[in-house]
Amino acid sequence: MTSSCENFVALRTVTVVLRHGNRSLQVNALLDDGSSRSYVNADVAAELGLIGKSQRIAVRVLNGRHEEFDTMPVALQLNSIDGSIKKTFNVLTTKKATGGMKTIDWTKHRHRII
């Protein structure tokens, strides 16, 4: 990338529908090949009415560091936008999976990318 793009980080995302019972929510899912677990933001879990038992976990992050936080294991269904794929899976809740990162409209910056 050129020096004008140093402040941008490109992460793979896909739009999906999360479903639990009769509730559903369209979200952007972050595809993280380096993660061995799946997470959902706590506000999304609450919106879907997901309930579980709270527990404290430790996760490894960059440079061998560990972080601890409270989470709630829950099960939900992930659907493709067109409904052709439906997969039930277990996730852990977290306050904000992407931290303070903001969504970037890449169409506004495409001229700055090599």
C-alpha positions, 0 to 999 in steps of 0.5 A: 500500500502507498503511504497515503493508506497507512491508516487503513487496515483491510479485513475480510468481511461478509454480510450474513443473517444471524437468526435465533428463534423468530428473530434475525439480524443482518450483520457484517461478519469478520473472517479471521483465519487466525482465530480458533473461536467465533464471537458475536457482539453482546449487543447483537446477542441481546437483540437476538434474545440469546441467553447463556451462562456467563463465564470468564475466559482468557484468550491469546492475542498478539505477541503472546499476550493474554486478555481475560474477559467475561463471555456467554457461550450461545448457539445461533444460526448463520444464514447466507443473504440468499438463504441457501446456506444455513448453519447452526454454530456455537459462539462466545459473546464479547463487548466489541469484537473489532475493538475501536475499528470503524467501517471504511467505505473503500469506494471512496478510497480506491484511488489511493490503493495500489 
